[in-house]
Amino acid sequence: MDNTTKELNERFASTPGTELPVDVLGELQSILRLHSITPEELFFKWESYCLTMGSEDTKLDYDTARALKKDVQEGLERGSRGKVHGRNADRKVATGPGKRNNQANDDVLGMLDGLVPNTPQPASSNGVKGSTFKRKAAYETPAASKSRKGAMSRSPKRLDTPLRPENTDGHGSQSIPFADRLNAGQIIETLNPDLSVTEPPTAPLAKPRVKVTARTDLDKFSYRPMAMHLSEASEVLDDRIDEFMALLQAHHGLDDAAFGNPASQSTSEVVAVGRIASDSMKGRLNAASLVLETSRRMGAGLRVPLKVGGLPGFGFFPGQIVALRGVNASGEYFSVKEILSLPLLPVAVSRPVEIDLHNERLREGLNEVETQARALSTIFCSGPYTTDDDLAFEALHALCARAVSTCADALILSGPFLDVEHPLLASGDFDLPIGDHTDPETATLQSVFDTLVAAPLRDLAQSVPSITIILIPSIRDAISRHVSWPQDRLSRRDLGLPKQARLVSNPFTFALNEITVGTSAQDVLFALRREEVISGKLTEQNILARLASYLIDQRHFFPLFPPPDQENLQKVSSGNGLPVGAGLDTSYLRLGEWLNVRPDVLITPSVITPFAKVVDGVVVINPGSLSKQKGAGTYAQLTVHPADLTTEQKGTEEYIAHEIFKRGRVDIIKI
């Protein structure tokens, strides 16, 4: 087996150690030969293709390999056409002034041509005027299309009218109208299917059945972004290493003498605590480029190369805090013999009397026949909320209709709401909905949010007065003034949100009754998947569970540092610009740390495959995006049944673990 085949199997095989089918392998090798690319570049193209098509529906087989081959070829042809068009345009510009010089004209040497829209043009050889009207059309501001009220041909208020002037996604493939989506409402994955789903009440409830308690200090997120000092950032990174060393020492019962500087030459075995990093600023992390970055207190901030060949298996990513046992006999590298496990945060607990109060709250709205409290129903979803070719927000309307039909107790919405990477929002060339009375000349992004996003939420709150709505911003939100992560909450002013809606920070930890929920709008799973380096036999073979375990081990919503380069992220569909990226403010990364306990439920929205899994006692949910670039997406519905306390438990004051992974059902549903 040659190196190329081996690398293809490592990157594309569904499970480590297996080989691709012969026909699939042949197609992939054919793509490499035709386009002279490496297996790594092909894997990046495959990931981009999966994100565009919908990763949960895209499995690598012979048909999808052929489709990938066609997509790569079409991308190459589009690039070639763009280059030819650019050369032709340059050629026309170059030959223009020469012709104008031979004419008697007030525009000397044609210097005003192309700069002033209505510059008089010379007559051509056949006596016909120059391209005055074409030039005016090219430079005229399209104010008419923006200022006409009611010109939008599809809107949240009239979804039966077409909005898509071109029914494509910009990549040559056909977009699917939302009304024609397939398998709407289909459950694609269920956690704890033996548990039942909540039956909606016969009548709307008078009072909310959930009590929301913030576990995050929201005032700390109102810091001034883009004012980072290097000294503050380095102290934050240093302190994190030292704090983990203290935790490890207490957890493993180690003496102070057991710890040492891995960069110092010594024949004695020591335990080194530090941060995983790469020896190069370019390229992805790999086993040969691994270095351990020490704190200033333990290792003077030095970096030492790591030799990990003696380990049975490992999984590392940049920014990961690790404890390694080994020796640096040569002074050139640290030879790792063992990876010490990190202590986990304790589970969330409550007193029996508190759980009884929450169970009693769930009995709200029961009739005379019903004796048991209904389970708590919560919907989690993440933006974008509309496809790239319109601003109809049909997926959001469908989600609100689902919340009404199920009488959901809580709706947790993660941004982006008005996505800066949306082609229409990025260009600013879009019309206001039919029936909207906002003046287009004075409209702001807040009024656009009011019309497109807040309107369906107001209708939802009116239909289900007992619902609790929580909005978590994203750094891709056009209405957010906070441009970095950790991110402050949105300003409520002029958004038109109902009183049931609460604006919180990104990330945010809170309690729904007794349930501790942690969530962040940052796509950390995709970043970890791209940057991690694995080898050998791993403790967790499932990639989705392994990515989630990184967050739990590191006690952080975004433990990756530095974040992936913007050029390596999914390309935006709004043009040739770069994606927003992570936007980390290193000085305030402590705001992303978990405090005191592990959450019962961890919400990690990502473009990778939606899933629901139990990892280290935490219910980890990736609801996916509610709307994809050219089609409908997914959301998650959590059903938590009341805690069944025994008589002995009710009579004690001892804390009781919530164990949501036992009494909670999660459904990943297509919108």
NORSULTA-V301803 format. One record per helix or strand of 2 or more residues. SS is the DSSP state (H for helix, E for strand). FROM is the first residue (numbers start at 1). LEN is the number of residues. If there is no record, write none. Layout:
SS,FROM,LEN
SS,FROM,LEN
This chain:
H,3,10
H,22,14
H,39,15
H,55,3
H,62,39
H,108,3
H,132,8
H,143,5
H,178,3
E,187,5
E,212,3
H,218,4
H,230,23
H,256,3
E,266,13
H,287,3
E,290,4
H,296,4
E,303,5
E,313,4
E,321,8
E,333,8
E,349,3
H,352,10
E,376,7
H,394,13
E,410,5
H,423,5
H,445,19
E,468,5
E,501,4
E,508,5
E,515,6
H,524,8
E,533,4
H,543,12
H,566,3
H,586,7
E,601,4
E,611,5
E,618,5
E,634,7
H,647,4
E,655,3
H,660,4
E,664,7
